[in-house]
Amino acid sequence: MSRKPNLTPDKSNVYFFKPGLKGDVVEPQDEAKIVETNIDLVKTLMPSFDEFEIDKIAYMQAIWVEVAGIVNKAGFLSEITVLAVREIIPIYYYYRTGNAKILTDGTTYIAYGRNGKQVKAHALIGATTAWKKEINSFIGDFGLTPVSKKRLEDVAEQGDLFREFEGNGQFKS
């Protein structure tokens, strides 16, 4: 059975959630940090995820609340960026379920063939690595790491790089 995320309403427009979706590795001694997110915009922009099986929709919506809440907190969630955020949700889902399967099955298995006994890597290891690269790219694009946030701030402070040209060989001052 898959564990559903822990969403507990506390205020009228705020949800709290605790990390620990299936596939996440959380040490037992760690306190589960509570992240607060403004749920109005997140809920308003939430897609239907109707192309997925009915049993996965609630899980996708929970991941949406988590990811879109963080992007919203960073100031990047809007009607313009909702498609980019929407596209990363299935990747998070596959990444988490893939990691959970690897943790359950182990990282290797033994195959018997004409060459005898061979130890092989779990098939999902390559897939989860590719999904993680896509997640890291998304995180960088939205400035959700200190380095990418600084890079986005530097670009914002850069100003206009192109002065207007008057047409007589001079630039407008």
Residue pairs with C-beta under 8 A, 6 or more apart in sequence:
2 22
2 59
2 97
2 100
3 20
3 21
3 22
4 58
4 59
4 62
5 17
5 18
5 20
5 21
5 59
5 62
5 63
5 65
5 66
6 17
6 18
6 20
7 15
7 16
7 17
7 62
7 65
8 15
8 16
8 17
9 15
10 16
13 38
13 39
13 40
14 36
14 37
14 38
14 39
15 36
15 37
15 39
15 65
15 69
16 34
16 35
16 36
17 34
17 35
17 37
17 62
17 65
17 66
17 69
18 32
18 33
18 34
19 26
19 32
19 33
19 35
20 26
20 32
21 59
21 62
21 63
21 66
21 96
22 96
22 97
22 100
23 95
23 96
23 97
23 98
23 99
23 100
23 103
24 96
24 99
25 99
25 103
26 32
35 66
35 69
35 70
37 65
37 68
37 69
37 70
37 72
37 73
38 69
38 72
38 73
39 65
39 69
41 72
41 77
42 64
42 65
42 68
42 69
42 72
42 77
43 65
45 68
45 77
45 79
45 82
46 61
46 64
46 65
46 68
47 64
47 82
47 86
47 89
48 57
49 56
49 57
49 60
49 61
49 64
49 89
50 57
52 60
52 90
56 93
59 93
60 89
60 90
60 93
63 89
63 92
63 93
63 96
64 85
64 86
64 89
67 85
67 88
67 89
67 92
68 77
68 85
70 144
71 77
71 81
71 85
71 142
71 144
74 142
74 143
74 144
74 149
76 142
76 143
77 85
81 142
84 138
84 141
84 142
88 134
88 135
88 138
91 131
91 134
91 135
91 138
92 135
94 127
94 128
94 131
95 128
95 131
95 132
95 135
98 124
98 127
98 128
98 131
99 128
101 122
101 124
102 122
102 124
102 125
102 128
105 122
106 122
107 121
107 122
107 125
108 119
108 120
108 121
108 122
109 119
109 120
109 122
110 117
110 118
110 119
110 120
111 117
111 118
111 119
111 120
112 118
139 145
139 148
140 147
140 148
141 148
142 148
143 149
143 151
143 152
143 153
163 171
163 172
164 171
164 172
165 171
165 172
166 172
